[in-house]
Amino acid sequence: RATRLLHASLLVLAGQTKMKFSKTVTSSRRKNRKTQLSAHSTLRRKLMSAQLSQELRTKYNVRSMPVRKEDEVVVMRGQHKGREGKIVTVYRKKNVIHIERLTRDKANGQTIPIGIDASKVQITKLKLDKTRKAILERKNRTKHLDSDKGKGKYSEADAAANTA
């Protein structure tokens, strides 16, 4: 125990801190995999998010959204990089999405969709409905920055008025 403490103090002195940022969140690969793979459907919806395209990002001031059926996406990684299409299925049980015209032929001639991980696509067009608009409004980053801007602070004009 003493050698471990000595080793830890030497690492700190050498500038090599190996501490976690939050004590409540685990860094264990095993526990993180268990959490993700045993997650229920509503949590998997959030885990199956994709980044928005640059145009959508500037329009809505939101970086990412959970994917849904009928969103238009482009594949960003892997063998099918650059392929575009509309989402046909969000398969939460398998953690994949199916995109139209992204299929392969089986040996018996049957055509089956290829499963793509949601994090490997980019949303180019959102299927907007009432709840999706509410989510975008809630996640809007500039609105939050404006509301926190003057929290508990004096502006220069207020400071000048108070001193005069």
C-alpha positions in Angstrom: 0.0 0.0 0.0 2.8 2.4 0.9 4.6 1.7 -2.5 1.3 2.4 -4.4 0.9 5.7 -2.6 4.6 6.6 -3.2 4.1 5.6 -6.9 1.0 7.8 -7.2 2.8 10.7 -5.6 5.7 10.3 -8.0 3.4 10.4 -10.9 1.8 13.6 -9.6 5.2 15.1 -9.2 6.2 14.1 -12.7 3.1 15.7 -14.1 1.5 12.4 -15.1 -1.8 12.4 -13.3 -3.9 9.4 -14.0 -7.0 10.4 -12.1 -10.6 10.4 -13.3 -12.6 13.5 -13.7 -15.7 12.2 -11.9 -15.7 9.7 -9.1 -19.3 8.7 -9.8 -18.7 7.6 -13.4 -16.8 4.4 -14.1 -13.9 4.1 -16.6 -14.2 0.3 -16.7 -14.6 -1.0 -20.2 -16.4 -4.0 -18.8 -19.0 -2.0 -16.9 -19.5 0.4 -19.8 -20.2 -2.4 -22.2 -22.6 -4.1 -19.7 -24.5 -0.8 -19.3 -24.8 -0.2 -23.0 -25.6 -3.8 -24.0 -28.2 -4.3 -21.3 -29.9 -0.9 -21.7 -33.6 -0.8 -22.2 -35.3 0.6 -25.3 -35.7 4.2 -24.2 -32.1 4.5 -23.2 -31.0 2.8 -26.4 -32.9 5.5 -28.3 -30.6 8.2 -26.9 -27.5 6.0 -27.3 -28.4 5.6 -31.0 -27.7 9.3 -31.9 -25.9 10.7 -34.9 -24.3 14.0 -35.6 -26.1 16.6 -37.7 -24.7 17.9 -41.0 -23.0 21.3 -41.0 -26.1 23.1 -42.5 -28.5 21.6 -39.9 -26.0 22.3 -37.1 -25.9 26.0 -38.0 -29.6 26.2 -38.5 -30.7 24.6 -35.2 -27.5 25.1 -33.1 -27.6 21.4 -32.1 -24.7 18.9 -32.6 -26.5 15.6 -32.6 -30.0 14.0 -32.4 -31.3 10.5 -31.9 -32.0 8.9 -35.3 -35.5 8.0 -36.3 -37.3 6.4 -39.3 -37.5 8.6 -42.4 -34.5 10.8 -41.5 -32.1 11.2 -44.5 -28.5 10.2 -43.7 -25.1 9.7 -45.3 -22.7 7.0 -44.1 -19.5 8.5 -42.8 -17.4 5.4 -42.0 -16.7 1.9 -43.2 -17.1 0.1 -46.4 -20.2 2.0 -47.4 -18.8 5.5 -46.8 -20.5 8.2 -48.8 -23.7 6.3 -49.5 -26.9 8.3 -48.9 -30.5 7.2 -48.1 -33.5 7.4 -46.0 -33.6 5.4 -42.7 -36.0 2.4 -43.2 -35.7 0.8 -39.7 -34.1 1.8 -36.4 -33.4 -1.6 -34.9 -32.8 -0.9 -31.3 -32.4 -4.5 -30.2 -29.4 -4.9 -32.5 -28.1 -1.3 -32.1 -28.2 -0.7 -35.9 -30.1 1.2 -38.5 -31.2 0.1 -42.0 -30.9 2.5 -44.9 -32.8 2.2 -48.1 -30.9 0.8 -51.1 -28.1 -0.4 -48.7 -28.6 -4.1 -49.1 -26.7 -7.3 -49.9 -27.7 -10.5 -51.6 -27.6 -13.8 -49.8 -26.4 -17.0 -51.4 -30.0 -18.1 -52.0 -30.7 -14.8 -53.9 -32.6 -13.1 -51.0 -31.9 -9.4 -50.5 -31.3 -8.3 -46.9 -30.6 -4.8 -45.4 -27.1 -4.0 -44.1 -27.0 -2.9 -40.4 -25.1 0.4 -39.9 -24.2 1.7 -36.5 -26.0 5.0 -35.8 -22.8 6.8 -34.7 -21.3 6.1 -38.1 -23.8 8.2 -40.0 -24.6 11.9 -40.4 -28.1 13.2 -40.6 -28.6 15.4 -43.6 -32.4 15.9 -43.4 -34.6 15.6 -40.3 -38.1 14.2 -40.2 -39.7 17.0 -38.2 -42.8 16.6 -36.1 -44.1 18.3 -32.9 -41.9 16.3 -30.5 -38.8 16.6 -32.6 -39.2 20.4 -32.9 -39.6 20.5 -29.1 -36.3 18.5 -28.7 -34.5 20.9 -31.0 -35.8 23.9 -29.1 -34.7 22.4 -25.8 -31.2 21.5 -27.1 -30.6 24.9 -28.8 -27.2 25.9 -27.5 -27.3 29.7 -28.2 -30.5 30.1 -26.3 -28.9 28.6 -23.2 -25.8 30.8 -23.6 -27.9 34.0 -23.9 -29.9 33.2 -20.7 -26.7 32.5 -18.7 -24.9 35.5 -20.0 -25.7 38.1 -17.4 -26.4 35.8 -14.4 -25.4 37.6 -11.3 -23.1 40.0 -13.1 -23.1 43.8 -13.6 -22.7 45.2 -17.0 -20.2 48.1 -17.5 -23.1 50.6 -17.8 -24.5 49.4 -14.4 -21.1 49.6 -12.8 -20.6 53.2 -14.1 -24.1 54.2 -12.9 -23.4 52.8 -9.4 -20.1 54.6 -9.0 -21.5 58.0 -10.2 
